Amino acid sequence: MRDTVAADGPAQQHDAPVLAHIRVTGVDTLLKPLHRWVWADAHRRAHKLLRFAETEADGGRDITRAAELTGDALLRRLYLRHAMDELRHADMFKRRGRALLATLPARTAADGVAEANWFAPGERGLDDLHVDGETDDTLLAFLHLSERAAAMRFAVYREVLANDPETRAVFEGILKDEAFHMNYTRKQLERVSPRRHGVRLWWARLHRLWKVYLRFATAFASVMGAVILAVQYFLVLPLFALAAKRQARRELQGGGGWTDARERPVSFTGQYG
Protein backbone atom coordinates (compact mmCIF):
# COMPACT_ATOMS: atom_id res chain seq x y z
CA MET A 1 0.00 0.00 0.00
CA ARG A 2 1.26 3.42 -0.91
CA ASP A 3 1.71 6.08 1.67
CA THR A 4 3.10 9.60 1.83
CA VAL A 5 6.00 10.96 -0.17
CA ALA A 6 8.96 12.52 1.58
CA ALA A 7 9.58 16.13 0.75
CA ASP A 8 13.18 15.53 -0.16
CA GLY A 9 13.06 12.05 -1.64
CA PRO A 10 11.30 9.83 -4.15
CA ALA A 11 7.96 8.17 -3.59
CA GLN A 12 8.11 5.12 -1.37
CA GLN A 13 5.74 2.25 -0.68
CA HIS A 14 4.74 1.28 2.85
CA ASP A 15 2.15 -0.87 4.55
CA ALA A 16 0.94 1.95 6.80
CA PRO A 17 -2.83 2.23 6.99
CA VAL A 18 -3.25 5.36 4.89
CA LEU A 19 -6.93 4.60 4.49
CA ALA A 20 -7.37 5.24 8.19
CA HIS A 21 -6.97 8.96 7.43
CA ILE A 22 -9.99 8.90 5.15
CA ARG A 23 -13.15 9.39 7.16
CA VAL A 24 -16.55 10.06 5.68
CA THR A 25 -17.78 13.26 7.29
CA GLY A 26 -20.00 16.24 6.65
CA VAL A 27 -22.35 16.31 3.69
CA ASP A 28 -21.30 12.89 2.41
CA THR A 29 -22.46 11.31 5.67
CA LEU A 30 -25.83 13.04 5.48
CA LEU A 31 -26.26 12.03 1.85
CA LYS A 32 -25.31 8.39 2.35
CA PRO A 33 -28.95 7.19 1.95
CA LEU A 34 -29.13 9.12 -1.31
CA HIS A 35 -25.85 7.60 -2.48
CA ARG A 36 -27.22 4.16 -1.61
CA TRP A 37 -30.30 4.85 -3.75
CA VAL A 38 -28.20 6.12 -6.67
CA TRP A 39 -26.01 3.02 -6.72
CA ALA A 40 -28.85 0.55 -6.12
CA ASP A 41 -29.92 0.51 -9.78
CA ALA A 42 -27.59 -1.82 -11.69
CA HIS A 43 -27.98 -0.04 -15.03
CA ARG A 44 -27.20 3.33 -13.45
CA ARG A 45 -24.25 1.78 -11.64
CA ALA A 46 -22.76 0.44 -14.88
CA HIS A 47 -23.18 3.71 -16.75
CA LYS A 48 -21.70 5.71 -13.88
CA LEU A 49 -18.64 3.45 -13.85
CA LEU A 50 -18.16 4.09 -17.57
CA ARG A 51 -18.51 7.83 -16.98
CA PHE A 52 -15.94 7.61 -14.19
CA ALA A 53 -13.59 5.87 -16.62
CA GLU A 54 -13.79 8.84 -18.99
CA THR A 55 -13.03 11.31 -16.20
CA GLU A 56 -10.06 9.29 -14.94
CA ALA A 57 -8.62 8.95 -18.45
CA ASP A 58 -8.94 12.70 -19.08
CA GLY A 59 -7.30 13.39 -15.72
CA GLY A 60 -4.42 11.07 -16.56
CA ARG A 61 -3.75 12.93 -19.78
CA ASP A 62 -3.84 16.30 -18.00
CA ILE A 63 -1.45 15.15 -15.28
CA THR A 64 0.89 13.79 -17.95
CA ARG A 65 0.87 17.28 -19.44
CA ALA A 66 1.72 18.67 -15.98
CA ALA A 67 4.73 16.34 -15.86
CA GLU A 68 5.89 17.77 -19.19
CA LEU A 69 5.58 21.36 -17.99
CA THR A 70 7.12 21.21 -14.53
CA GLY A 71 10.81 21.95 -14.02
CA ASP A 72 10.91 20.01 -10.75
CA ALA A 73 12.41 16.55 -11.28
CA LEU A 74 10.69 15.02 -8.23
CA LEU A 75 7.31 16.41 -9.21
CA ARG A 76 7.80 15.09 -12.73
CA ARG A 77 8.27 11.54 -11.41
CA LEU A 78 5.30 11.85 -9.07
CA TYR A 79 3.05 13.31 -11.76
CA LEU A 80 3.93 10.48 -14.14
CA ARG A 81 3.15 7.94 -11.45
CA HIS A 82 -0.09 9.75 -10.69
CA ALA A 83 -1.01 9.79 -14.37
CA MET A 84 -0.40 6.05 -14.71
CA ASP A 85 -2.63 5.48 -11.69
CA GLU A 86 -5.43 7.51 -13.27
CA LEU A 87 -5.19 5.60 -16.54
CA ARG A 88 -5.23 2.32 -14.64
CA HIS A 89 -8.31 3.48 -12.73
CA ALA A 90 -9.98 4.30 -16.03
CA ASP A 91 -9.33 0.76 -17.21
CA MET A 92 -10.66 -0.71 -13.95
CA PHE A 93 -13.86 1.34 -14.13
CA LYS A 94 -14.34 0.55 -17.81
CA ARG A 95 -13.85 -3.20 -17.40
CA ARG A 96 -16.19 -3.39 -14.42
CA GLY A 97 -18.83 -1.20 -16.12
CA ARG A 98 -18.81 -3.34 -19.26
CA ALA A 99 -18.87 -6.56 -17.28
CA LEU A 100 -21.86 -5.30 -15.31
CA LEU A 101 -23.73 -4.25 -18.45
CA ALA A 102 -23.12 -7.66 -19.99
CA THR A 103 -25.08 -9.29 -17.15
CA LEU A 104 -28.09 -6.97 -17.45
CA PRO A 105 -31.04 -7.03 -19.86
CA ALA A 106 -30.86 -4.36 -22.53
CA ARG A 107 -32.90 -1.23 -22.03
CA THR A 108 -34.55 0.71 -24.80
CA ALA A 109 -33.78 4.37 -25.40
CA ALA A 110 -37.21 5.23 -24.00
CA ASP A 111 -36.32 3.67 -20.67
CA GLY A 112 -33.34 5.95 -20.20
CA VAL A 113 -30.74 5.87 -17.44
CA ALA A 114 -30.53 8.87 -15.11
CA GLU A 115 -26.94 8.84 -13.83
CA ALA A 116 -27.57 11.36 -11.03
CA ASN A 117 -24.11 12.84 -11.58
CA TRP A 118 -24.89 15.86 -9.41
CA PHE A 119 -25.52 13.67 -6.35
CA ALA A 120 -22.87 11.01 -7.00
CA PRO A 121 -20.05 12.38 -9.14
CA GLY A 122 -16.75 10.67 -9.81
CA GLU A 123 -13.37 12.30 -9.30
CA ARG A 124 -14.79 15.73 -9.84
CA GLY A 125 -12.05 18.31 -10.12
CA LEU A 126 -9.95 16.52 -12.68
CA ASP A 127 -12.60 17.43 -15.25
CA ASP A 128 -11.88 21.12 -14.47
CA LEU A 129 -8.10 20.77 -14.67
CA HIS A 130 -6.25 23.22 -16.96
CA VAL A 131 -2.58 22.63 -16.31
CA ASP A 132 -1.10 25.04 -18.85
CA GLY A 133 -2.05 28.08 -16.81
CA GLU A 134 -0.99 26.71 -13.41
CA THR A 135 2.22 26.92 -11.42
CA ASP A 136 3.52 23.98 -9.39
CA ASP A 137 2.05 25.25 -6.11
CA THR A 138 -1.39 26.18 -7.47
CA LEU A 139 -1.63 22.88 -9.32
CA LEU A 140 -0.63 20.89 -6.25
CA ALA A 141 -3.23 22.71 -4.13
CA PHE A 142 -5.89 22.01 -6.72
CA LEU A 143 -4.90 18.35 -6.99
CA HIS A 144 -4.77 17.90 -3.23
CA LEU A 145 -8.33 19.12 -2.70
CA SER A 146 -9.62 17.15 -5.68
CA GLU A 147 -7.98 13.92 -4.52
CA ARG A 148 -9.13 14.45 -0.94
CA ALA A 149 -12.73 14.97 -2.06
CA ALA A 150 -12.51 11.95 -4.37
CA ALA A 151 -11.09 9.76 -1.60
CA MET A 152 -13.92 10.62 0.79
CA ARG A 153 -16.51 10.18 -1.95
CA PHE A 154 -15.11 6.81 -3.03
CA ALA A 155 -15.13 5.75 0.65
CA VAL A 156 -18.88 6.44 0.69
CA TYR A 157 -19.40 4.47 -2.52
CA ARG A 158 -17.44 1.57 -1.06
CA GLU A 159 -19.73 1.53 1.97
CA VAL A 160 -23.01 1.63 0.03
CA LEU A 161 -21.97 -1.13 -2.41
CA ALA A 162 -22.10 -3.99 0.08
CA ASN A 163 -24.45 -5.90 -2.26
CA ASP A 164 -22.01 -5.69 -5.18
CA PRO A 165 -18.65 -7.03 -3.93
CA GLU A 166 -17.00 -6.82 -7.37
CA THR A 167 -17.69 -3.10 -7.77
CA ARG A 168 -16.88 -2.54 -4.11
CA ALA A 169 -13.48 -4.19 -4.68
CA VAL A 170 -12.80 -1.78 -7.56
CA PHE A 171 -13.39 1.23 -5.30
CA GLU A 172 -11.36 -0.40 -2.54
CA GLY A 173 -8.33 -0.72 -4.81
CA ILE A 174 -8.67 2.76 -6.27
CA LEU A 175 -9.16 4.27 -2.82
CA LYS A 176 -5.65 3.21 -1.83
CA ASP A 177 -4.21 5.19 -4.73
CA GLU A 178 -6.41 8.19 -3.93
CA ALA A 179 -5.02 8.22 -0.38
CA PHE A 180 -1.49 8.26 -1.79
CA HIS A 181 -2.36 11.07 -4.22
CA MET A 182 -3.94 13.09 -1.43
CA ASN A 183 -0.89 12.69 0.78
CA TYR A 184 1.85 13.33 -1.78
CA THR A 185 0.20 16.48 -3.16
CA ARG A 186 -0.01 17.97 0.34
CA LYS A 187 3.62 17.07 1.15
CA GLN A 188 4.90 18.46 -2.12
CA LEU A 189 2.85 21.65 -1.79
CA GLU A 190 4.45 22.27 1.57
CA ARG A 191 7.87 21.63 0.00
CA VAL A 192 7.56 23.91 -3.04
CA SER A 193 5.65 26.64 -1.19
CA PRO A 194 6.58 26.43 2.51
CA ARG A 195 5.23 29.89 3.39
CA ARG A 196 2.20 30.22 1.13
CA HIS A 197 0.82 26.69 0.93
CA GLY A 198 -2.06 27.62 3.25
CA VAL A 199 -3.02 30.54 1.00
CA ARG A 200 -2.85 28.32 -2.06
CA LEU A 201 -5.20 25.83 -0.44
CA TRP A 202 -7.70 28.55 0.43
CA TRP A 203 -7.66 29.90 -3.11
CA ALA A 204 -8.15 26.37 -4.43
CA ARG A 205 -11.11 25.90 -2.07
CA LEU A 206 -12.69 29.13 -3.29
CA HIS A 207 -12.16 28.00 -6.87
CA ARG A 208 -13.89 24.69 -6.14
CA LEU A 209 -16.79 26.47 -4.42
CA TRP A 210 -17.18 28.70 -7.46
CA LYS A 211 -17.27 25.63 -9.71
CA VAL A 212 -19.90 24.06 -7.44
CA TYR A 213 -21.99 27.22 -7.69
CA LEU A 214 -21.69 27.24 -11.48
CA ARG A 215 -22.75 23.60 -11.68
CA PHE A 216 -25.73 24.27 -9.42
CA ALA A 217 -26.70 27.41 -11.35
CA THR A 218 -26.48 25.55 -14.65
CA ALA A 219 -28.55 22.64 -13.35
CA PHE A 220 -31.11 25.00 -11.78
CA ALA A 221 -31.38 27.05 -14.97
CA SER A 222 -31.92 23.88 -16.99
CA VAL A 223 -34.69 22.69 -14.67
CA MET A 224 -36.37 26.09 -14.56
CA GLY A 225 -36.18 26.39 -18.35
CA ALA A 226 -37.90 23.02 -18.75
CA VAL A 227 -40.59 24.02 -16.21
CA ILE A 228 -41.26 27.36 -17.91
CA LEU A 229 -41.50 25.75 -21.36
CA ALA A 230 -43.89 23.12 -19.99
CA VAL A 231 -46.09 25.80 -18.40
CA GLN A 232 -46.17 27.79 -21.64
CA TYR A 233 -47.00 24.73 -23.73
CA PHE A 234 -49.66 23.19 -21.49
CA LEU A 235 -51.22 26.29 -19.87
CA VAL A 236 -50.47 29.53 -21.71
CA LEU A 237 -50.86 28.34 -25.32
CA PRO A 238 -54.21 26.59 -24.68
CA LEU A 239 -55.54 29.79 -23.09
CA PHE A 240 -54.51 31.81 -26.14
CA ALA A 241 -56.08 29.23 -28.46
CA LEU A 242 -59.34 29.29 -26.45
CA ALA A 243 -59.42 33.11 -26.49
CA ALA A 244 -58.84 33.15 -30.26
CA LYS A 245 -61.72 30.72 -30.87
CA ARG A 246 -64.08 32.78 -28.72
CA GLN A 247 -63.14 35.97 -30.54
CA ALA A 248 -63.70 34.30 -33.89
CA ARG A 249 -67.20 33.19 -32.86
CA ARG A 250 -68.07 36.70 -31.64
CA GLU A 251 -67.02 38.25 -34.94
CA LEU A 252 -69.13 35.78 -36.92
CA GLN A 253 -72.18 36.38 -34.71
CA GLY A 254 -71.83 40.16 -34.65
CA GLY A 255 -71.09 40.61 -38.32
CA GLY A 256 -67.98 42.58 -37.63
CA GLY A 257 -64.42 41.89 -38.59
CA TRP A 258 -63.15 39.84 -41.52
CA THR A 259 -65.24 36.84 -42.60
CA ASP A 260 -64.88 34.28 -45.33
CA ALA A 261 -66.80 35.38 -48.45
CA ARG A 262 -67.92 31.83 -48.99
CA GLU A 263 -69.88 31.98 -45.71
CA ARG A 264 -71.96 35.06 -46.79
CA PRO A 265 -75.48 34.63 -48.23
CA VAL A 266 -75.57 34.99 -52.03
CA SER A 267 -77.54 37.96 -53.44
CA PHE A 268 -78.43 38.28 -57.13
CA THR A 269 -79.54 41.94 -56.91
CA GLY A 270 -76.64 43.61 -55.19
CA GLN A 271 -73.69 45.11 -57.03
CA TYR A 272 -71.15 42.85 -55.36
CA GLY A 273 -73.25 39.66 -55.24
N, C-alpha and C positions, 0 to 999 in steps of 0.2 A: 504494500500500500504506500502511496506517495504522500509525503508530508511537505513541510515547509522548505523553502530554499534559502540558504544562507546568503546574507547580503554580500559577502565577499568571496563566494565560491559557487561552483556549479550545482545544479539540482541533484539532490540525493534521494534515495528511496529508503523508507523506514517502515516499520510495522506499528508505529504509533497510531492510536485511534483518532485520526483526524476527524472522522465523522462525529465524534463526540462533541465537537465544537459547533455542529450544525443542529440547532434546535428550532423547531417550528413554533413561531411566536406571532403575536399581533394579528393582522388581518387574515393571514393564512390559516391560523387556528380557528378563527370565527367562521371562515368560509369552507372549512373541511367538509361539512355535509353537502355543500354545493359542489365541491370538487368530486365527492363520491358519486353524486348524481351524474356529473358530466362524464366520468369515466365508466359508468355502469353500462352504457350502451356500447356493444362490441363494434358496431360499424363506426360510431363516432371515435372510439378508441383507436381503431386502425387508421382512420384518416388523420387524426391528430398526430399519430406517430410519424406518418409520412410527411406531414407539415413540419414537424420538429426536425426531420432529416434535412429538409431544405434549408431551414434556419441554421443548423449546425454546419452544413456544407458551405453556406455563404460566409459564416463566421470564420471558418477555417481559411478560406481564401483571403479574407480581410486581414487576418492575423499573419498570414504568410507575407502579405504586402507590408505589414508593420515590421516584420523581420528584415525585409529588404531596405526599409527606410532608416532604421535606427543605426546610429554609429556606435552603440554600446555592444561589445562582443557578447557579454553575458546575457543581455536582453535578447539578442539575436537567437542564441541557442534556446532560451526559454520560450520565445515566441514560436520558433519552429516546432518545438515539442508540443506546445499548446495547440498549434494548428493541426498537427498530426492527430492529437486527441480529438479535436472537433470533427475532423474528417472520419475518424473511426466511429465516433458517436453517430454521425450521419448514417454510416453503413449499418450500425446496430439498430437504429430506429427504422431504417428502410426495410431491413430483413424481417424484423419483427412485425412491422405493419403489413407487409405483403403476406407473410405467413398467416397472420390473423385474418386478413381478407380472404385468403384461400379456403378457410374453414367456414366461411359465412355464406348464406344464400345471397345471390345478387339482388340489389335493389334497383328499381327503375329510377329514372331521372325525376319522376313526379314525387317519389318518396323523399328524396333529399336527405342530406346529412348536415345538421347544424353542428359545427365544430365547437361553438362556444369559446372562441379564442380569447375573448375579452376576460372571461372568468378563469380560464385555464390555459394560459399561454405557455410557450416553450421557453427557450433561453432568450427571453426578450431583452433587448439591449444590443445584442450582436447584430440584429437587423437594422439598428440605427447607427452602426459603426462606420465612420468616415475617417480612415487613418491618415489620409494625405494631409489633412489640415491640423493634425495633432502633434504635440511634442511628447517626449517619453513620459513625463510626469502626468500630463493630462490624460494620455491614453491609458496609463496604468491605473489612474483613479477611476476612469470610466469602466475599465475591465474588472477592477476589483468589485465595484458595486454590482455590475451585471452578473458576475460569477457568484457573488454572495446571494443575490436574489434568486438566481437559478438553482443554487444548492438548496436553499430553503424550500423552494417550490417543488423541486424534484423529491425532496424528503416527504412532502405532503403526498405527492403522487404515489410514492412507494408505500405509504401507509394505507391509502384508500384502495390499492390494487391487491388486497389480500386474496381475492377470488381469482386472480389471474397471475399465478406464480411466474410464468415465463416473462410477461411484461414487467412484473415487479423486479425480476432479476436483472432486466435491462437497465432500469433506473438505479438499482443497487450498484451495478458496475460503473455506470456513468457518474453517480454521485461521488464516488471516490476520486475521480478525476476533477470534478467540480470543486471539491474541498482543496485539492492541491492548487488549482488555478486561483482560488480565492486567497489562499495563503501566500503564494509566491508573488502575486501582484501587489499585495499589501507590503510585503518585505522589500520588494524592489522599489516601490514608491517611496518608502522611507529612506532607501539608499540613495536614489537619484535626486530626491528633494527633501533633505532632512529637516529643513526649516519650514517649508511651505506645504508639506504633504497634507496637513489638516485642511488648509484652505482649498487645495485641489479636490479633496474629497467632498467638501461642502459645495463647491461649484458643480461637481459631477452630480451630486444629489439634486441640486436645483435644476440641472439640465434634465435629469430623469423625471422629476416632477412635472416639468414643462411638457415633456413628451407624453406623460400620462394624461395631462390636461388636454393636449391636442387629440389624443386618441379618444378620450371621452367626448370632447366637443364634436369630433367627426361622427362618432357613433350616434350621439344625441341628435345631431343635425340630420343624419340619415333616417332615423326613426321618425322625427318630427316631419320631415319631408314626405315620408310615406303616409303618415297620418293625415296631413293636410290634403294631399292628393286624393286619398280615400274619401275624406269629408266632401271635397269638391265634387267628386264623381258620383257619390251615392246620395248626397243631400242637396248641394247647391244646384247642380245641373238639372236634376228632376224638378226643382222648384221653378227654375227659369223655363223649362219646357212646359210645365203646367200653366204658368202665367202667360206664355205665348199662345197656348191653345185657347185659354179663356178670352184673351184679347181678340183673337181671330173670330171667335163665335160672336162677340159683341159687335164687331164691325159688320159681319154678315147680317145680324139681326137689325142693326140700326141703319143700315144703308150707307154708312160712311166709310171712308177709307178706300183702298184699292180692292176690287173684286175681280174674279175671273169672268171675262165676257161670256164665256160659255154657260155660266150659271144665271145670266140675266134672261128675263122673258123676251121672246122674239116679237117685235112689232113690225107690221107691214105698212104702217102709215107714217111713221116718224122718218126724219131725214137720215138718221144714223142707224136705222133698223130697230 
